[in-house]
Amino acid sequence: MRLLSVLAAGSQQLARRFFVRAALAFACALSATIGLGFATYALFEALRWQCGVVNASIGLGAIYFVAACILYLCHHRAGPMLVANARFGLSQGQAGNAEALKAAAQASEATQAVALAMSVELVRQMTPLQLTMLAAISGFVAGRRL
């Protein structure tokens, strides 16, 4: 019974952290969008004084078009083939290890082992792109805390 209360408290803390991180990510994205807007306006003003309104608009449009093409190529490269490999490419040995971890965690009532078993299952369901983003965010958070 003690294990269930510990897991419930841990999941509440995890949910709270998730919502705080989601709110901070949204605030970060909003701030970046506003900053991009001001940077675009400043670049437009600088180009307008040098090249005129029409050429400045064409130049900014070209810059954003090139950025969109680069992002599309990155998105296309990380296509659905990686998702299929990540979800269905599990071997039986890996699944047996996860079951052994779960059994050991339930037998010893160690919260860290339970958390490890749950994280193994979560990682198996994530795509490589999601894992990379999670690593980048974790590194950023760890760097901010240091």
Stockholm file with secondary structure:
# STOCKHOLM 1.0

chainA/1-146         MRLLSVLAAGSQQLARRFFVRAALAFACALSATIGLGFATYALFEALRWQCGVVNASIGLGAIYFVAACILYLCHHRAGPMLVANARFGLSQGQAGNAEALKAAAQASEATQAVALAMSVELVRQMTPLQLTMLAAISGFVAGRRL
#=GR chainA/1-146 SS CHHHHHHHHHHHHHHHHHHHHHHHHHHHHHHHHHHHHHHHHHHHHHHHHHHCHHHHHHHHHHHHHHHHHHHHHHHHHTCHHHHHHHHHCCCHHHHHHHHHHHHHHHHHTCHHHHHHHHHHHHHHTSCHHHHHHHHHHHHHHHHHHC
#=GC SS_cons         CHHHHHHHHHHHHHHHHHHHHHHHHHHHHHHHHHHHHHHHHHHHHHHHHHHCHHHHHHHHHHHHHHHHHHHHHHHHHTCHHHHHHHHHCCCHHHHHHHHHHHHHHHHHTCHHHHHHHHHHHHHHTSCHHHHHHHHHHHHHHHHHHC
//
